[in-house]
């Protein structure tokens, strides 16, 4: 590994969150963003080629060293680390609405899910998975929510583009304009199914 | 969640139809579950049947406490009524009253699908551990103040001068002695019949004596015991015995 790759490896090892290419480039004044990307690739290949117990992953817009899934059970059995608790169905549904429709207000979330969302929104906010990103111009200027980088981290996504696209879902869906399914779409869906 | 504590309940007559209450994340979920169970198309919901089943499920699951479920139940009952209204075949303007519900169900189904995908992603991600979490360092106290003794003393002085001085009110016993002034004036009038204002005051009068005497004079004049005369403007006041009073 080049000296730059070693430096990046050390930095990534010391950090407990994903580091962006921009952040990593501050380690060495002479290194360009392209240099950093090449060096990161070197680190990744090194881990893979030498069959290390850890790997370099692209997460939430940055890079992070993580243990390989195959060791999860043993590490957990020894209680060196614990799995993040699973999200409830209500939390996942709420995150699904927010991630596709952000910025989105509470009323819209409740309309789509058919249940009140106050408690779920609060706990998601406390866990740092969503945040208030603004206020609507509508009546009462309700708060608008959006997802955080931590949300991407929790789901192992690089960015929001990693969300399933419309053609990957059973029902056609466009991110952001996502859930405005008219009756025409519904009819098309039924036809396609039958 | 909206669903209260959840006993596993057998619902309906269908064998193996076991409903776990906390498995539902809302009325739309329950509705989808019923549709799936009956293998019905979302786009062509037999409203009457599904409304009855929904109400039955809500009742049997003890969900009737949950406002969200009751809201959906009332919508379904209204839809059921709307579907029963007669309509003409030629009526092109007829809009399926179920359209809104179908749209919501499809929308919700998408959300469910994404939620399942997200759940799987999170589970996969949870298989990999990062470095242990280090809590953020606590916030440092503000840096020590840099100032010399003089600045500090001046500041103390400013603070002290800003303290308002307490408002004190001195209470004094009422010193006016109208009664003895009255007696003195009466005695003087007894002797002289007519006295000057300055005579009535007595020797070395204080402000209190002046006031007492004035009040006594006014009081006596009111009673009619004496008369106050002033022969000309700005001339000294003359105090005279009231002749009517003397005879009495």
HADDOCK unambig.tbl for C-alpha pairs under 7 A between the chains (distance, minus, plus):
assign (segid A and resid 16 and name CA) (segid B and resid 130 and name CA) 6.62 0.50 0.50
assign (segid A and resid 16 and name CA) (segid B and resid 131 and name CA) 5.17 0.50 0.50
assign (segid A and resid 16 and name CA) (segid B and resid 132 and name CA) 6.59 0.50 0.50
assign (segid A and resid 16 and name CA) (segid B and resid 133 and name CA) 5.98 0.50 0.50
assign (segid A and resid 65 and name CA) (segid B and resid 130 and name CA) 6.40 0.50 0.50
assign (segid A and resid 66 and name CA) (segid B and resid 128 and name CA) 5.71 0.50 0.50
assign (segid A and resid 66 and name CA) (segid B and resid 129 and name CA) 5.31 0.50 0.50
assign (segid A and resid 66 and name CA) (segid B and resid 130 and name CA) 4.71 0.50 0.50
assign (segid A and resid 67 and name CA) (segid B and resid 128 and name CA) 5.08 0.50 0.50
assign (segid A and resid 67 and name CA) (segid B and resid 129 and name CA) 5.21 0.50 0.50
assign (segid A and resid 67 and name CA) (segid B and resid 130 and name CA) 6.60 0.50 0.50
assign (segid A and resid 68 and name CA) (segid B and resid 128 and name CA) 5.71 0.50 0.50
assign (segid A and resid 69 and name CA) (segid B and resid 127 and name CA) 4.83 0.50 0.50
assign (segid A and resid 69 and name CA) (segid B and resid 128 and name CA) 5.11 0.50 0.50
assign (segid A and resid 72 and name CA) (segid B and resid 127 and name CA) 5.31 0.50 0.50
assign (segid A and resid 72 and name CA) (segid B and resid 128 and name CA) 6.34 0.50 0.50
assign (segid A and resid 83 and name CA) (segid B and resid 126 and name CA) 5.34 0.50 0.50
assign (segid A and resid 83 and name CA) (segid B and resid 127 and name CA) 6.79 0.50 0.50
assign (segid A and resid 84 and name CA) (segid B and resid 126 and name CA) 5.74 0.50 0.50
assign (segid A and resid 89 and name CA) (segid B and resid 25 and name CA) 6.52 0.50 0.50
assign (segid A and resid 90 and name CA) (segid B and resid 25 and name CA) 5.76 0.50 0.50
assign (segid A and resid 92 and name CA) (segid B and resid 115 and name CA) 4.98 0.50 0.50
assign (segid A and resid 92 and name CA) (segid B and resid 118 and name CA) 6.79 0.50 0.50
assign (segid A and resid 92 and name CA) (segid B and resid 119 and name CA) 6.70 0.50 0.50
assign (segid A and resid 93 and name CA) (segid B and resid 111 and name CA) 6.11 0.50 0.50
assign (segid A and resid 93 and name CA) (segid B and resid 112 and name CA) 6.31 0.50 0.50
assign (segid A and resid 93 and name CA) (segid B and resid 115 and name CA) 5.06 0.50 0.50
assign (segid A and resid 96 and name CA) (segid B and resid 111 and name CA) 5.98 0.50 0.50
assign (segid A and resid 96 and name CA) (segid B and resid 114 and name CA) 5.92 0.50 0.50
assign (segid A and resid 96 and name CA) (segid B and resid 115 and name CA) 5.57 0.50 0.50
assign (segid A and resid 97 and name CA) (segid B and resid 111 and name CA) 6.50 0.50 0.50
assign (segid A and resid 112 and name CA) (segid B and resid 104 and name CA) 6.66 0.50 0.50
assign (segid A and resid 112 and name CA) (segid B and resid 107 and name CA) 6.96 0.50 0.50
assign (segid A and resid 112 and name CA) (segid B and resid 108 and name CA) 6.16 0.50 0.50
assign (segid A and resid 113 and name CA) (segid B and resid 108 and name CA) 6.38 0.50 0.50
assign (segid A and resid 114 and name CA) (segid B and resid 26 and name CA) 6.27 0.50 0.50
assign (segid A and resid 114 and name CA) (segid B and resid 27 and name CA) 6.38 0.50 0.50
assign (segid A and resid 114 and name CA) (segid B and resid 28 and name CA) 6.12 0.50 0.50
assign (segid A and resid 114 and name CA) (segid B and resid 68 and name CA) 6.76 0.50 0.50
assign (segid A and resid 115 and name CA) (segid B and resid 26 and name CA) 5.77 0.50 0.50
assign (segid A and resid 115 and name CA) (segid B and resid 68 and name CA) 5.48 0.50 0.50
assign (segid A and resid 154 and name CA) (segid B and resid 122 and name CA) 5.82 0.50 0.50
assign (segid A and resid 154 and name CA) (segid B and resid 125 and name CA) 6.65 0.50 0.50
assign (segid A and resid 155 and name CA) (segid B and resid 118 and name CA) 6.65 0.50 0.50
assign (segid A and resid 155 and name CA) (segid B and resid 121 and name CA) 5.14 0.50 0.50
assign (segid A and resid 155 and name CA) (segid B and resid 122 and name CA) 4.27 0.50 0.50
assign (segid A and resid 155 and name CA) (segid B and resid 125 and name CA) 5.98 0.50 0.50
assign (segid A and resid 156 and name CA) (segid B and resid 121 and name CA) 6.67 0.50 0.50
assign (segid A and resid 156 and name CA) (segid B and resid 122 and name CA) 6.78 0.50 0.50
assign (segid A and resid 156 and name CA) (segid B and resid 125 and name CA) 5.28 0.50 0.50
assign (segid A and resid 171 and name CA) (segid B and resid 110 and name CA) 6.53 0.50 0.50
assign (segid A and resid 179 and name CA) (segid B and resid 107 and name CA) 5.76 0.50 0.50
assign (segid A and resid 181 and name CA) (segid B and resid 103 and name CA) 6.48 0.50 0.50
assign (segid A and resid 181 and name CA) (segid B and resid 107 and name CA) 6.66 0.50 0.50
assign (segid A and resid 182 and name CA) (segid B and resid 103 and name CA) 6.61 0.50 0.50
assign (segid A and resid 183 and name CA) (segid B and resid 99 and name CA) 6.91 0.50 0.50
assign (segid A and resid 183 and name CA) (segid B and resid 103 and name CA) 6.62 0.50 0.50
assign (segid A and resid 186 and name CA) (segid B and resid 43 and name CA) 6.95 0.50 0.50
assign (segid A and resid 190 and name CA) (segid B and resid 43 and name CA) 6.98 0.50 0.50
